[in-house]
Amino acid sequence: MADPTRLQPEDRPDFEAILRLAMSGSDIGRALRGDPTGRTVVRVRQRALANADEIMAATEREYATHLALRAARHGQTGPSTGRGTVLSALAVLTPVVSAVSATALLLLGCTLRLARTAGDLPASLVTAGWVLALVAALSTLVALVALLGTARRQRGGPPTAERVEQARLSWHQALLDRGMLPHLRRYVTEDPPPGTAQPTDDRPGDHPDRPPVGCPRTGPHVRTE
């Protein structure tokens, strides 16, 4: 499964929608509207998008649930490999092959014993037959346990679309409350980076120590009301 603390590409539109919702909220919205230049809005949005993984860390539990249910809904429980198919085939074939081989060896060994064949061959065949019979019994037990476990895991079937959507909405709420709003409030109160300060109004009269342009400086400039 994907790392639940990292935003997946397919969930990027949801993240940006929650970001827009948070930026239009009461306290953050008022703070952003207090800058008529719009630079604070751009800065806060860029900070949130750049720190998406940090914001997502606050929603790890809800996002992990959402990812797991969505993957189960679409049958994406993990990368597909041939290993599971091979193991399943072995679990089915091993008991059958072992049982057939054990039966053949036991019959052959007993037949040779009845025929009073000389040598250790009859005893060896009987011994090998009992060993294969034991292997067949054990492999059958293992296959039965695996089958019961698979049936138990799949008893509930894939999650419904409503359950997946509910998990998505729970993640949205956690993202807004615990992830987005606390970070945006901090970003709004941060000082802007050097070089991005808003320009000041240099109209004559706003600086008592600066004479109007084109006038010789003869002394302190006095504003008249």
ZADO-1210 file (C-alpha; in nm, 4 decimals, padded with zeros to 6 digits):
<atoms>
<atom x="00.0000" y="00.0000" z="00.0000" code="MET" pos="1"/>
<atom x="00.1115" y="00.3562" z="-00.0629" code="ALA" pos="2"/>
<atom x="00.2608" y="00.5585" z="00.2218" code="ASP" pos="3"/>
<atom x="-00.0416" y="00.7142" z="00.3996" code="PRO" pos="4"/>
<atom x="00.1580" y="01.0220" z="00.4967" code="THR" pos="5"/>
<atom x="00.2226" y="01.1099" z="00.1319" code="ARG" pos="6"/>
<atom x="-00.0442" y="01.2595" z="-00.0919" code="LEU" pos="7"/>
<atom x="-00.1177" y="01.0357" z="-00.3886" code="GLN" pos="8"/>
<atom x="-00.1467" y="01.2029" z="-00.7321" code="PRO" pos="9"/>
<atom x="-00.5112" y="01.0991" z="-00.7758" code="GLU" pos="10"/>
<atom x="-00.5999" y="01.2753" z="-00.4480" code="ASP" pos="11"/>
<atom x="-00.4313" y="01.6046" z="-00.5401" code="ARG" pos="12"/>
<atom x="-00.7595" y="01.7667" z="-00.6606" code="PRO" pos="13"/>
<atom x="-00.9240" y="01.6833" z="-00.3259" code="ASP" pos="14"/>
<atom x="-00.6300" y="01.8353" z="-00.1387" code="PHE" pos="15"/>
<atom x="-00.6507" y="02.1570" z="-00.3421" code="GLU" pos="16"/>
<atom x="-01.0291" y="02.1751" z="-00.2933" code="ALA" pos="17"/>
<atom x="-00.9853" y="02.1540" z="00.0853" code="ILE" pos="18"/>
<atom x="-00.7108" y="02.4170" z="00.0596" code="LEU" pos="19"/>
<atom x="-00.9487" y="02.6561" z="-00.1188" code="ARG" pos="20"/>
<atom x="-01.2167" y="02.5886" z="00.1411" code="LEU" pos="21"/>
<atom x="-00.9781" y="02.6588" z="00.4283" code="ALA" pos="22"/>
<atom x="-00.8484" y="02.9792" z="00.2679" code="MET" pos="23"/>
<atom x="-01.2039" y="03.1096" z="00.2349" code="SER" pos="24"/>
<atom x="-01.2854" y="03.0394" z="00.6009" code="GLY" pos="25"/>
<atom x="-01.3733" y="03.3115" z="00.8474" code="SER" pos="26"/>
<atom x="-01.0477" y="03.3920" z="01.0274" code="ASP" pos="27"/>
<atom x="-00.8051" y="03.2931" z="00.7508" code="ILE" pos="28"/>
<atom x="-01.0234" y="03.4538" z="00.4850" code="GLY" pos="29"/>
<atom x="-01.0297" y="03.7837" z="00.6763" code="ARG" pos="30"/>
<atom x="-00.6535" y="03.7780" z="00.7203" code="ALA" pos="31"/>
<atom x="-00.5968" y="03.7112" z="00.3517" code="LEU" pos="32"/>
<atom x="-00.8421" y="03.9793" z="00.2422" code="ARG" pos="33"/>
<atom x="-00.6500" y="04.2265" z="00.4583" code="GLY" pos="34"/>
<atom x="-00.3760" y="04.2304" z="00.1936" code="ASP" pos="35"/>
<atom x="-00.5217" y="04.4121" z="-00.1091" code="PRO" pos="36"/>
<atom x="-00.2192" y="04.3195" z="-00.3221" code="THR" pos="37"/>
<atom x="-00.3040" y="03.9495" z="-00.3056" code="GLY" pos="38"/>
<atom x="00.0554" y="03.8560" z="-00.2311" code="ARG" pos="39"/>
<atom x="-00.0321" y="03.6901" z="00.0987" code="THR" pos="40"/>
<atom x="-00.2851" y="03.4672" z="-00.0752" code="VAL" pos="41"/>
<atom x="-00.0240" y="03.3527" z="-00.3268" code="VAL" pos="42"/>
<atom x="00.2400" y="03.2996" z="-00.0596" code="ARG" pos="43"/>
<atom x="00.0114" y="03.0983" z="00.1704" code="VAL" pos="44"/>
<atom x="-00.1154" y="02.8829" z="-00.1161" code="ARG" pos="45"/>
<atom x="00.2365" y="02.8090" z="-00.2390" code="GLN" pos="46"/>
<atom x="00.3487" y="02.7181" z="00.1127" code="ARG" pos="47"/>
<atom x="00.0565" y="02.4772" z="00.1577" code="ALA" pos="48"/>
<atom x="00.1161" y="02.3035" z="-00.1760" code="LEU" pos="49"/>
<atom x="00.4900" y="02.2754" z="-00.1114" code="ALA" pos="50"/>
<atom x="00.4289" y="02.1254" z="00.2364" code="ASN" pos="51"/>
<atom x="00.1502" y="01.8884" z="00.1335" code="ALA" pos="52"/>
<atom x="00.3174" y="01.5851" z="00.2918" code="ASP" pos="53"/>
<atom x="00.3652" y="01.7705" z="00.6217" code="GLU" pos="54"/>
<atom x="-00.0023" y="01.8669" z="00.6243" code="ILE" pos="55"/>
<atom x="-00.1059" y="01.5129" z="00.5318" code="MET" pos="56"/>
<atom x="00.0853" y="01.3685" z="00.8285" code="ALA" pos="57"/>
<atom x="-00.1939" y="01.4901" z="01.0575" code="ALA" pos="58"/>
<atom x="-00.4472" y="01.2720" z="00.8721" code="THR" pos="59"/>
<atom x="-00.2464" y="00.9483" z="00.8537" code="GLU" pos="60"/>
<atom x="-00.5137" y="00.7249" z="01.0099" code="ARG" pos="61"/>
<atom x="-00.8059" y="00.8546" z="00.8016" code="GLU" pos="62"/>
<atom x="-00.6058" y="00.8647" z="00.4797" code="TYR" pos="63"/>
<atom x="-00.4729" y="00.5102" z="00.5323" code="ALA" pos="64"/>
<atom x="-00.8296" y="00.3854" z="00.5794" code="THR" pos="65"/>
<atom x="-00.9403" y="00.5683" z="00.2661" code="HIS" pos="66"/>
<atom x="-00.6564" y="00.4207" z="00.0596" code="LEU" pos="67"/>
<atom x="-00.7159" y="00.0670" z="00.1888" code="ALA" pos="68"/>
<atom x="-01.0895" y="00.0719" z="00.1187" code="LEU" pos="69"/>
<atom x="-01.0418" y="00.2254" z="-00.2238" code="ARG" pos="70"/>
<atom x="-00.7811" y="-00.0367" z="-00.3146" code="ALA" pos="71"/>
<atom x="-01.0056" y="-00.3184" z="-00.1926" code="ALA" pos="72"/>
<atom x="-01.3001" y="-00.1722" z="-00.3825" code="ARG" pos="73"/>
<atom x="-01.1033" y="-00.1799" z="-00.7080" code="HIS" pos="74"/>
<atom x="-00.9310" y="-00.5112" z="-00.6356" code="GLY" pos="75"/>
<atom x="-00.5888" y="-00.3492" z="-00.5913" code="GLN" pos="76"/>
<atom x="-00.4743" y="-00.5246" z="-00.2762" code="THR" pos="77"/>
<atom x="-00.1144" y="-00.5349" z="-00.3922" code="GLY" pos="78"/>
<atom x="00.1177" y="-00.5835" z="-00.6869" code="PRO" pos="79"/>
<atom x="00.0255" y="-00.8868" z="-00.8926" code="SER" pos="80"/>
<atom x="00.2911" y="-01.1561" z="-00.9132" code="THR" pos="81"/>
<atom x="00.3018" y="-01.5215" z="-01.0110" code="GLY" pos="82"/>
<atom x="00.4098" y="-01.6300" z="-00.6645" code="ARG" pos="83"/>
<atom x="00.0574" y="-01.6621" z="-00.5287" code="GLY" pos="84"/>
<atom x="-00.0511" y="-01.8694" z="-00.8277" code="THR" pos="85"/>
<atom x="00.2438" y="-02.1074" z="-00.7893" code="VAL" pos="86"/>
<atom x="00.1808" y="-02.1539" z="-00.4163" code="LEU" pos="87"/>
<atom x="-00.1874" y="-02.2191" z="-00.4757" code="SER" pos="88"/>
<atom x="-00.1069" y="-02.4792" z="-00.7394" code="ALA" pos="89"/>
<atom x="00.1415" y="-02.6506" z="-00.5077" code="LEU" pos="90"/>
<atom x="-00.1100" y="-02.6521" z="-00.2227" code="ALA" pos="91"/>
<atom x="-00.3589" y="-02.8339" z="-00.4457" code="VAL" pos="92"/>
<atom x="-00.1216" y="-03.0707" z="-00.6247" code="LEU" pos="93"/>
<atom x="00.0996" y="-03.1777" z="-00.3333" code="THR" pos="94"/>
<atom x="-00.1676" y="-03.3751" z="-00.1435" code="PRO" pos="95"/>
<atom x="-00.2938" y="-03.5404" z="-00.4624" code="VAL" pos="96"/>
<atom x="00.0491" y="-03.6396" z="-00.5928" code="VAL" pos="97"/>
<atom x="00.1625" y="-03.7571" z="-00.2501" code="SER" pos="98"/>
<atom x="-00.1496" y="-03.9672" z="-00.1969" code="ALA" pos="99"/>
<atom x="-00.1291" y="-04.1294" z="-00.5389" code="VAL" pos="100"/>
<atom x="00.2422" y="-04.2023" z="-00.4997" code="SER" pos="101"/>
<atom x="00.1933" y="-04.3398" z="-00.1478" code="ALA" pos="102"/>
<atom x="-00.0828" y="-04.5730" z="-00.2670" code="THR" pos="103"/>
<atom x="00.1283" y="-04.7008" z="-00.5568" code="ALA" pos="104"/>
<atom x="00.4347" y="-04.7630" z="-00.3418" code="LEU" pos="105"/>
<atom x="00.2373" y="-04.9378" z="-00.0682" code="LEU" pos="106"/>
<atom x="00.0619" y="-05.1635" z="-00.3183" code="LEU" pos="107"/>
<atom x="00.3873" y="-05.2466" z="-00.4934" code="LEU" pos="108"/>
<atom x="00.5722" y="-05.3094" z="-00.1669" code="GLY" pos="109"/>
<atom x="00.2971" y="-05.5321" z="-00.0280" code="CYS" pos="110"/>
<atom x="00.2786" y="-05.7226" z="-00.3570" code="THR" pos="111"/>
<atom x="00.6527" y="-05.7887" z="-00.3497" code="LEU" pos="112"/>
<atom x="00.6276" y="-05.9004" z="00.0124" code="ARG" pos="113"/>
<atom x="00.3494" y="-06.1441" z="-00.0737" code="LEU" pos="114"/>
<atom x="00.5597" y="-06.2718" z="-00.3607" code="ALA" pos="115"/>
<atom x="00.8422" y="-06.3241" z="-00.1120" code="ARG" pos="116"/>
<atom x="01.0822" y="-06.1149" z="-00.3182" code="THR" pos="117"/>
<atom x="01.4327" y="-06.1273" z="-00.1774" code="ALA" pos="118"/>
<atom x="01.6217" y="-05.8193" z="-00.0702" code="GLY" pos="119"/>
<atom x="01.5308" y="-05.4880" z="00.0970" code="ASP" pos="120"/>
<atom x="01.3231" y="-05.3551" z="-00.1915" code="LEU" pos="121"/>
<atom x="00.9764" y="-05.4497" z="-00.0576" code="PRO" pos="122"/>
<atom x="01.0484" y="-05.2986" z="00.2865" code="ALA" pos="123"/>
<atom x="01.1905" y="-04.9821" z="00.1275" code="SER" pos="124"/>
<atom x="00.8861" y="-04.9393" z="-00.0947" code="LEU" pos="125"/>
<atom x="00.6491" y="-04.9823" z="00.2007" code="VAL" pos="126"/>
<atom x="00.8477" y="-04.7337" z="00.4105" code="THR" pos="127"/>
<atom x="00.8507" y="-04.4765" z="00.1264" code="ALA" pos="128"/>
<atom x="00.4778" y="-04.5285" z="00.0817" code="GLY" pos="129"/>
<atom x="00.4036" y="-04.4535" z="00.4467" code="TRP" pos="130"/>
<atom x="00.6262" y="-04.1430" z="00.4330" code="VAL" pos="131"/>
<atom x="00.4389" y="-04.0137" z="00.1283" code="LEU" pos="132"/>
<atom x="00.1091" y="-04.0911" z="00.2990" code="ALA" pos="133"/>
<atom x="00.2178" y="-03.8751" z="00.5929" code="LEU" pos="134"/>
<atom x="00.3212" y="-03.5951" z="00.3535" code="VAL" pos="135"/>
<atom x="-00.0192" y="-03.6177" z="00.1845" code="ALA" pos="136"/>
<atom x="-00.1996" y="-03.5925" z="00.5187" code="ALA" pos="137"/>
<atom x="00.0045" y="-03.2924" z="00.6361" code="LEU" pos="138"/>
<atom x="-00.0221" y="-03.1055" z="00.3054" code="SER" pos="139"/>
<atom x="-00.3967" y="-03.1653" z="00.3014" code="THR" pos="140"/>
<atom x="-00.4223" y="-03.0161" z="00.6504" code="LEU" pos="141"/>
<atom x="-00.2172" y="-02.7105" z="00.5489" code="VAL" pos="142"/>
<atom x="-00.4269" y="-02.6573" z="00.2362" code="ALA" pos="143"/>
<atom x="-00.7462" y="-02.6809" z="00.4411" code="LEU" pos="144"/>
<atom x="-00.6244" y="-02.4216" z="00.6928" code="VAL" pos="145"/>
<atom x="-00.5222" y="-02.1866" z="00.4095" code="ALA" pos="146"/>
<atom x="-00.8611" y="-02.2302" z="00.2449" code="LEU" pos="147"/>
<atom x="-01.0451" y="-02.1479" z="00.5672" code="LEU" pos="148"/>
<atom x="-00.8280" y="-01.8402" z="00.6208" code="GLY" pos="149"/>
<atom x="-00.8977" y="-01.7138" z="00.2702" code="THR" pos="150"/>
<atom x="-01.2693" y="-01.7689" z="00.3136" code="ALA" pos="151"/>
<atom x="-01.2657" y="-01.5793" z="00.6435" code="ARG" pos="152"/>
<atom x="-01.0833" y="-01.2816" z="00.4891" code="ARG" pos="153"/>
<atom x="-01.3197" y="-01.2653" z="00.1938" code="GLN" pos="154"/>
<atom x="-01.6377" y="-01.3250" z="00.3923" code="ARG" pos="155"/>
<atom x="-01.7380" y="-00.9580" z="00.3880" code="GLY" pos="156"/>
<atom x="-01.6604" y="-00.9071" z="00.0194" code="GLY" pos="157"/>
<atom x="-01.5300" y="-00.5804" z="-00.1261" code="PRO" pos="158"/>
<atom x="-01.6369" y="-00.2586" z="00.0484" code="PRO" pos="159"/>
<atom x="-01.9369" y="-00.0765" z="-00.0917" code="THR" pos="160"/>
<atom x="-01.9111" y="00.2531" z="-00.2763" code="ALA" pos="161"/>
<atom x="-02.0884" y="00.4250" z="00.0154" code="GLU" pos="162"/>
<atom x="-01.8272" y="00.2981" z="00.2606" code="ARG" pos="163"/>
<atom x="-01.5429" y="00.4189" z="00.0396" code="VAL" pos="164"/>
<atom x="-01.7072" y="00.7600" z="00.0034" code="GLU" pos="165"/>
<atom x="-01.7622" y="00.7839" z="00.3804" code="GLN" pos="166"/>
<atom x="-01.3917" y="00.7151" z="00.4366" code="ALA" pos="167"/>
<atom x="-01.3075" y="00.9834" z="00.1816" code="ARG" pos="168"/>
<atom x="-01.5283" y="01.2382" z="00.3573" code="LEU" pos="169"/>
<atom x="-01.3768" y="01.1477" z="00.6948" code="SER" pos="170"/>
<atom x="-01.0327" y="01.2108" z="00.5493" code="TRP" pos="171"/>
<atom x="-01.1532" y="01.5465" z="00.4095" code="HIS" pos="172"/>
<atom x="-01.2796" y="01.6530" z="00.7524" code="GLN" pos="173"/>
<atom x="-00.9558" y="01.5499" z="00.9240" code="ALA" pos="174"/>
<atom x="-00.7533" y="01.7243" z="00.6540" code="LEU" pos="175"/>
<atom x="-00.9457" y="02.0470" z="00.7073" code="LEU" pos="176"/>
<atom x="-00.9544" y="02.0454" z="01.0890" code="ASP" pos="177"/>
<atom x="-00.6199" y="01.8928" z="01.1886" code="ARG" pos="178"/>
<atom x="-00.4087" y="01.9467" z="00.8814" code="GLY" pos="179"/>
<atom x="-00.5008" y="02.2502" z="00.6739" code="MET" pos="180"/>
<atom x="-00.6334" y="02.5079" z="00.9212" code="LEU" pos="181"/>
<atom x="-00.3476" y="02.4913" z="01.1767" code="PRO" pos="182"/>
<atom x="-00.0847" y="02.5167" z="00.9036" code="HIS" pos="183"/>
<atom x="-00.2583" y="02.7997" z="00.7183" code="LEU" pos="184"/>
<atom x="-00.2946" y="03.0031" z="01.0389" code="ARG" pos="185"/>
<atom x="00.0793" y="02.9696" z="01.0908" code="ARG" pos="186"/>
<atom x="00.1570" y="03.0592" z="00.7293" code="TYR" pos="187"/>
<atom x="-00.0617" y="03.3713" z="00.7464" code="VAL" pos="188"/>
<atom x="00.1232" y="03.5064" z="01.0505" code="THR" pos="189"/>
<atom x="00.4695" y="03.4319" z="00.9117" code="GLU" pos="190"/>
<atom x="00.6798" y="03.7180" z="00.7877" code="ASP" pos="191"/>
<atom x="00.7143" y="03.7165" z="00.4080" code="PRO" pos="192"/>
<atom x="01.0532" y="03.6088" z="00.2714" code="PRO" pos="193"/>
<atom x="01.3135" y="03.8853" z="00.2150" code="PRO" pos="194"/>
<atom x="01.2552" y="04.0733" z="-00.1074" code="GLY" pos="195"/>
<atom x="00.8783" y="04.0202" z="-00.1135" code="THR" pos="196"/>
<atom x="00.7765" y="04.3025" z="00.1199" code="ALA" pos="197"/>
<atom x="00.5023" y="04.5246" z="-00.0122" code="GLN" pos="198"/>
<atom x="00.6193" y="04.8566" z="-00.1601" code="PRO" pos="199"/>
<atom x="00.5580" y="05.1654" z="00.0495" code="THR" pos="200"/>
<atom x="00.3943" y="05.4818" z="-00.0722" code="ASP" pos="201"/>
<atom x="00.6630" y="05.7466" z="-00.1253" code="ASP" pos="202"/>
<atom x="00.4324" y="06.0395" z="-00.1911" code="ARG" pos="203"/>
<atom x="00.5685" y="06.3783" z="-00.0824" code="PRO" pos="204"/>
<atom x="00.4539" y="06.4637" z="00.2633" code="GLY" pos="205"/>
<atom x="00.4631" y="06.1061" z="00.3968" code="ASP" pos="206"/>
<atom x="00.8273" y="06.1430" z="00.5020" code="HIS" pos="207"/>
<atom x="00.8897" y="06.4466" z="00.7194" code="PRO" pos="208"/>
<atom x="01.2629" y="06.4382" z="00.6564" code="ASP" pos="209"/>
<atom x="01.2390" y="06.4202" z="00.2763" code="ARG" pos="210"/>
<atom x="01.1754" y="06.7380" z="00.0724" code="PRO" pos="211"/>
<atom x="00.9408" y="06.7271" z="-00.2279" code="PRO" pos="212"/>
<atom x="01.1042" y="06.6214" z="-00.5524" code="VAL" pos="213"/>
<atom x="01.2616" y="06.9163" z="-00.7303" code="GLY" pos="214"/>
<atom x="01.2775" y="07.1381" z="-00.4230" code="CYS" pos="215"/>
<atom x="01.6066" y="07.2281" z="-00.2565" code="PRO" pos="216"/>
<atom x="01.6440" y="07.1050" z="00.0957" code="ARG" pos="217"/>
<atom x="01.6457" y="07.4113" z="00.3144" code="THR" pos="218"/>
<atom x="01.5366" y="07.2502" z="00.6375" code="GLY" pos="219"/>
<atom x="01.2942" y="06.9994" z="00.7860" code="PRO" pos="220"/>
<atom x="00.9820" y="06.9599" z="00.5824" code="HIS" pos="221"/>
<atom x="00.6686" y="07.0373" z="00.7816" code="VAL" pos="222"/>
<atom x="00.3371" y="06.8858" z="00.6885" code="ARG" pos="223"/>
<atom x="00.0388" y="07.1111" z="00.6962" code="THR" pos="224"/>
<atom x="-00.2949" y="06.9806" z="00.8007" code="GLU" pos="225"/>
</atoms>
